[in-house]
Amino acid sequence: MSTIGKALGLLDAISRLDREHGLSDIARLCALDKATTRRFLVELERHGFVEQDAETRKYRIGAEPVRLARIREARFPFLSLAVPVLRDLAAASTETVHLAEYSAGRLSNIHVEMSPRAHCVTVDVGSVLPFHATASGLAFLAFSPAGLAEQMLAEPLQAFTRYTLTRAPDLRAMLAETAERGFSISRQGLEAGVVSTAAPVRAPDGTPIGTVAIAAPLVRVNAVRILELGQQVAEAAGQISDAFFGLGQPAPTLSRKAG
């Protein structure tokens, strides 16, 4: 891996931490020696990508990524156009709704609308969604070029629960079913007791750039209800696609660069 790649990997690792950490912890997390880690942190801090607390000497994500994110959103307003649709979907479904975007080979949550119910599924912004174990990942792969799906299926697939599909034939059948239906269904693939459904946000050429998903506790979602939620999520994904690409943004090119 290049020096730039290692530094960006370190930045990504810091962004995933739920609290500030010191030099030794970050070095151990990134499998780097302390001298190299310190050098990267100094440069990242100098450019505003990380910050160091003056008292604790621990590091956190800086303000520069936020500035860049705001510039990107101003030019390609994917999130701002999607949020009203997501809020309506959360209100109609009364379940947790989340939006994921595809970038650099990963599908990551960029917005969450929590369910108003006391018993609900918690989803974290920034979490990376395994393609084979989540409704979002299945929906994305089902509408992606076949080569991408086969590439993902050729990699070792982790079993997160005893219900996670890890065999390529089973996943191919699930992807074919998803493509025919228009939305995916994942029953306890990533977390026991959770069922989810998702649909792709697609460019005019059909290429998915992200997904919309609904996640709910299994105890209150029967076979009929999950199909109802699937129809709702597919409609919401279509609305976001229409809103975003109706602006005439060069988003198909953007998605290919991101992917």
PyMOL commands that set and color helices and strands:
alter all, ss='L'
color gray80, all
select helices_A, chain A and resi 3-16+23-30+34-46+64-75+78-93+135-142+146-154+168-181+218-220+223-245+251-258
alter helices_A, ss='H'
color red, helices_A
select strands_A, chain A and resi 50-52+59-61+96-103+106-113+184-187+194-202+208-217
alter strands_A, ss='S'
color yellow, strands_A
deselect
rebuild
show_as cartoon
